[in-house]
Amino acid sequence: MSEKQHPIVALKQPQRPQRSRSPRNNLLLSLKKNDLELDFYSSIDPELMDKLLEKVLS
């Protein structure tokens, strides 16, 4: 190498920011009644789930 040329040296590897993983939406309840099928997942509001279940099961 001549005096004005310098070797290329990597100083640091670029780091990717850590992605925060959203919680899984787990199945809580799967219900079948006559021709109606309902699946309730963990993201549902508990009050809404209670109201729906009351209407469907009564």
C-alpha positions as CSV (number, residue, x, y, z in Angstrom):
1,M,0.0,0.0,0.0
2,S,1.1,3.5,-0.7
3,E,1.4,6.1,2.1
4,K,-2.0,7.8,1.3
5,Q,-4.0,4.6,1.2
6,H,-5.5,3.2,4.4
7,P,-7.1,-0.2,5.1
8,I,-10.9,-0.2,5.5
9,V,-11.7,-1.3,9.1
10,A,-15.2,-1.7,10.5
11,L,-15.5,0.2,13.8
12,K,-18.7,-1.3,15.0
13,Q,-21.6,-3.3,13.7
14,P,-24.8,-1.3,13.5
15,Q,-27.2,-2.5,16.1
16,R,-30.9,-2.8,15.3
17,P,-33.2,-1.6,18.0
18,Q,-34.9,-4.3,20.0
19,R,-38.5,-4.8,19.0
20,S,-40.9,-5.1,21.8
21,R,-43.2,-8.1,21.1
22,S,-46.9,-7.5,21.6
23,P,-48.5,-10.1,23.9
24,R,-50.3,-12.9,22.2
25,N,-54.0,-12.8,21.8
26,N,-54.9,-16.2,23.4
27,L,-58.1,-18.0,22.8
28,L,-60.1,-18.0,26.1
29,L,-63.4,-19.6,25.0
30,S,-64.8,-21.3,21.9
31,L,-68.5,-21.7,22.1
32,K,-71.0,-23.4,19.6
33,K,-74.7,-23.2,20.1
34,N,-77.0,-24.3,17.2
35,D,-75.7,-22.4,14.2
36,L,-73.8,-19.8,16.1
37,E,-70.0,-20.1,16.8
38,L,-68.2,-17.7,19.1
39,D,-64.5,-17.4,19.8
40,F,-63.4,-15.2,22.7
41,Y,-59.8,-14.0,22.8
42,S,-57.9,-12.5,25.7
43,S,-58.1,-9.0,24.2
44,I,-61.8,-8.8,24.7
45,D,-63.2,-6.5,27.4
46,P,-64.6,-8.8,30.2
47,E,-67.8,-6.8,30.5
48,L,-68.5,-7.2,26.8
49,M,-67.9,-10.9,27.0
50,D,-70.3,-11.2,29.9
51,K,-73.0,-9.3,28.1
52,L,-72.6,-11.4,25.0
53,L,-72.6,-14.7,26.9
54,E,-75.8,-13.7,28.8
55,K,-77.6,-13.0,25.5
56,V,-76.4,-16.1,23.8
57,L,-76.9,-18.6,26.6
58,S,-80.3,-17.3,27.8
